[in-house]
Amino acid sequence: MRIGKRTRFLALPLALSTVATAAVVGLTTAPAQAATRPGWADTTSLSVHVRGLSPGAGQRYAAVVLTNKTDSAVRTEGYVGLQLRNARGEAVPTKVVRGPGRTPQLTLKPGQSVYTLLHWTVVPADGEPTKAERNPTRLEVTPPDAHRHLTTAWTLGEVLQHGRIDVTPLAKGTGPAS
């Protein structure tokens, strides 16, 4: 079947108006949906603290806890960034190794927390410097997708094996009891 010129000229405006209507409807509903979703958590909306957990033979564990300090909900997901520093503010070797696991999007109401578990060792690798040369006193924690860090005291001793710290994905809560 052959389509005449008149039919083609009528079909084109109809198709364009359908596309335009869909685009306008999509544009008007998207901002309303975005307005109801909490914003991403960053250093202005979070506080941080580190809590040591029960050690093992040469093994150390801690929970880094991020808490929503605002009056509204925030979202986060993934892994934190870490950097140890000494009393002079100099960087202490820190190598963050992400562990396996799901990284679900987490919504934190005001006062709610998320945590990541840290694992490191105090058994030195060959040729590692002594504690006096690199004793960390502060920990910088960068929330996922943030460009700035939060700082907290580090009282958990040195991190050996060239600063390797294994971390888990963020999870709701404040971590294990001990």
Secondary structure, 3 states (H helix, E strand, C coil): CCCCHHHHHHHHHHHHHHHHHHHHHHHHHHHHHHHHCCEECCCCCEEEEEEECCCECCEEEEEEEEEECCCCCEEECCCCEEEEEECCCCEECCEEEECCCCCCCEEECCCCEEEEEEEEECCCCCCCCCHHHHCEEEEEEECCCCCCCEEEECCCCCCHHHHEEEECCCEECCCCCC
